[in-house]
Amino acid sequence: MIQALGLRKKSFEVPCTIEIEHTWESLHAHVELGNGVTVEPGDEVHVQGGEIIVPYGERRTLHRVATVTRASAPERLWVQLTGDFEFMELLEFSFSSGEKL
């Protein structure tokens, strides 16, 4: 019954590629999941393994395993309904005139 209603979470492991760059031009970290897996609203991804440290001026590509936990149907619906509001918390607005004081 619980599974029929979509209330049970499903977890599985997939290979992933991690690209990290720590240079003057860019500071980023991207994870690409293997096997054509896509992340949907509410899903969780945990990359396994230890801490990754990339010194300044370097770029690294690593291969690890990630655990993907799919959101239940109610969780997915909640994230879709409230996601836009939470996104607005990340924005910072400034209404200054640009004049120097």
C-alpha positions, 0 to 999 in steps of 0.5 A, spaced: 500 500 500 505 504 501 509 503 495 503 504 491 502 511 494 509 513 492 511 514 499 517 509 500 523 512 498 528 508 493 536 509 493 541 506 488 548 507 487 551 510 480 558 511 477 559 519 477 564 524 474 566 530 478 569 536 475 572 541 480 576 547 478 579 552 482 582 558 478 582 565 477 577 564 471 573 559 475 571 556 482 566 550 481 564 543 482 560 539 477 557 532 478 555 528 472 551 522 474 552 516 470 547 511 466 543 516 464 540 518 471 537 525 472 535 528 478 528 530 479 525 535 484 526 533 492 531 527 490 538 527 494 545 525 491 550 523 496 557 523 493 561 517 496 568 518 498 573 522 502 574 530 502 576 533 495 581 538 496 583 542 489 589 547 490 589 554 487 590 554 480 588 547 479 583 543 475 581 535 477 576 530 474 575 524 479 570 518 478 566 516 484 560 512 486 554 516 488 548 514 492 541 517 489 535 517 493 529 519 490 523 523 493 517 520 495 511 523 491 508 527 497 515 530 497 516 531 490 509 535 490 511 539 496 518 541 493 515 543 486 509 547 490 514 551 494 521 551 490 520 558 487 519 561 494 525 558 497 529 560 491 528 567 492 531 567 499 538 566 495 537 572 491 540 579 494 537 585 492 540 592 492 536 599 491 542 603 491 542 609 486 550 608 485 552 614 487 558 614 492 557 617 499 
